[in-house]
Amino acid sequence: MAMDPFVEDFVLDPYPHYARVREGASAQREVQPSGMVSWLVPSYEHGRRVLTDAQFSSSFEHAEVENLRRGGLLDSAGDTTLGPAMILSDPPVHTRLRGLVSRSFTPGRVEALRPRVQEIADQLLEAMAPRGRADLIADFAEPLPVTVMCELLGVDPQSHGDFREWVTAMLTTPTSPETRELKHRGARALAGYLGELVASRQAQVDLGLEEAAQPDLVRALIRAHHDEGALSPRELVGMMMQLLIAGYETTRNLIGNGMLALFRHPEQLALLRERPDLLPSAVEELLRFESPVPRASYRVAKEDVEVGGVRIPAGSLVSVLIAAANRDAHRFADPDRLDITRPDNQHLAFAYGIHYCLGAPLARVEGAVAIGSLLARLRDVRLAAHAELRWRSSSLFVRGLETLPIEFTASAT
């Protein structure tokens, strides 16, 4: 069953469309407005297979070049928008890159950020509290992860606005030559900025310290760059681009989408207020129910391969519909019901297998701190009366609100 992800009723509520696609074939051909052809896999079972099966490559070397160009996945020089990124590699290259960045982006470094995440959340909420109303996206869900990522990378806070603009441009799904150029322009700007940042930090790295002991992630990654078999300069910039995009977009949409889901399910909101111990479980359910990233990054069929009896030709681009798989009744009981106590919630919001999102621990920390602090600080917070909700519609790989007007009982700072 074909679907058009750019029409208004899909943007407002894609889940009936996903349900119809899930009821169809296990893999379905999609032709995007740009002319790029890909195959969509909407079920949980087959989605997990595609994300782990060695017949599907994460590298574009197996794909048809002209198809990649039509989709804006290659620029005029033939490079990918992320450069030589971990997300676009297979073992042994992926194994090397993942191992190096894991030495820098450790669970300890993420957990050490929790007090600072809490501090940033508290500052944003204190500024909102006296007003009695706010835009939850512009005033909270967006500045929180951008600030955290900029501090993690050790970049100038004045660059926040530029980062938002560049990342939004990079995530645009090209539907015309103009939007394709917008995507590539954003990628060039972000790569240029990060390349200059790396160059400026080279002399500041203490080679006597291990990666985890470096004061920021950029210097940690540069330190890894000095080891045998380590990151090349282009790989280093590509890694930083990937971390920045994932760290910003996923958390922004988790907070915004998650709070909207709670507003629309007041019994679940009330339960979470009564039992804040359910916050970790609630975050997992919000990730499943309203997935911030509705599609997994493209895989490429290395040879003709069957998925549930459907033949996918060699060289084809394949994308798992994460948002559809996360509401698959064959895996989740009553999948269209929000249940913050749901057990065994093994959703695919952070993908699966060797490309499982490296930033997942940070997104979970930020999501839990943000939602928990919001409910604790803003009394009677609710969706604003007559609120007009606008969803971002320029990207197939992002589901997030443009604005989320809220009201609450004003209080002193």
Secondary structure, DSSP 4 states (H G I P E B T S, - for coil): ----TTSHHHHH--HHHHHHHHHS-SSEEEE-TTS-EEEEE-SHHHHHHHHH-TTEESSGGGS-HHHHHHTTSB-TTS-BTT-S-GGG--TTHHHHHHHHHHHHS-HHHHHHTHHHHHHHHHHHHHHHTTTSEEEHIIIIITHHHHHHHHHHHT--GGGHHHHHHHHHHHT---SSHHHHHHHHHHHHHHHHHHHHHHHHHGGG--TTS-GGGSSSHHHHHHHHHTSTT---HHHHHHHHHHHHHHHHHHHHHHHHHHHHHHHH-HHHHHHHHH-GGGHHHHHHHHHHHT-SS-BPPPEEESS-EEETTEEE-TT-EEEEBHHHHTT-TTTSSSTTS--TT-SS----TT--GGG--TTHHHHHHHHHHHHHHHHHHSTT-EEPTT---EE--S-TT---EEE-EEE------
